[in-house]
Amino acid sequence: MRERIAQACAAAHRPPVSVRLLAASKTFSADRVREAAAAGQHDFGENYLQEGVEKIDATRDLPLTWHFIGPIQSNKTRPIAERFDWVHSVDREKIARRLSEQRPAGQDPLQACIEVNVSGEASKSGVAPANVLALAKCITGLPGLRLRGLMAIPEPTDDMALQRRRFAVLRELQRELQEALAQEGVVLDTLSMGMSADLEAAVAEGATMVRVGTAIFGERAKT
Ligand SMILES: *Cc1c(COP(=O)(O)O)cnc(C)c1O
């Protein structure tokens, strides 16, 4: 996996350390997380709250960083605020406000990315590009959150040119957002994009964090 990222970075003339690998461990056991951790993996992403919290509990002895990357229901924000280090899927103000209020005092702010819908009709999750700036301004005013950047899950396609166009939209949005928020001292350093099937396109378009499940852990059982 690291080799694949290194090659994608070489092709994009980027240093391999510029891309952080997040292991998307949904449906895989805490033991598989331990194996990956023993092999040097530090960042793990979970989509389902209860499953994620169980794995966090089961690996408490390890110095891992946990990312919540799944859809967020507004009545289920508390465990995200209390137990995770990062959240990648903030897509509305109500969720942002709840996460901030529920982040325990004394913990670092929850590191947050805004999920953007870069595929239009084809995807229902994420905020529309036109509404990203308003949500970003809301988040930068919340004490319990620290805005780090943007995340997207474009519709699956084998067409690498299309993959790159979708990721380029996110990169361009991030650039505009950074420009708009620079006076406030906000530094956006995270573009969370790219999965097993499209990480080369994402790295070519500037991904700083790729979220990889299948290519690390194997196929997930169909539910
Ligand atoms: C499952 C998942 C991934 C990883 O997908 P793979 O195709 O298995 O690499 C990445 N991001 C999110 C949000 C996911 O739910």
The ligand as an ORCA input file, in Angstrom:
! r2SCAN-3c Opt
* xyz 0 1
  C     -15.173      2.530      3.072
  C     -14.699      3.918      2.876
  C     -13.438      4.172      2.332
  C     -12.511      3.095      1.813
  O     -13.047      2.516      0.673
  P     -12.249      1.400     -0.149
  O     -12.840      1.458     -1.500
  O     -12.497      0.102      0.543
  O     -10.811      1.778     -0.131
  C     -13.046      5.508      2.243
  N     -13.833      6.519      2.652
  C     -15.050      6.307      3.170
  C     -15.869      7.458      3.601
  C     -15.519      5.000      3.277
  O     -16.739      4.800      3.781
*
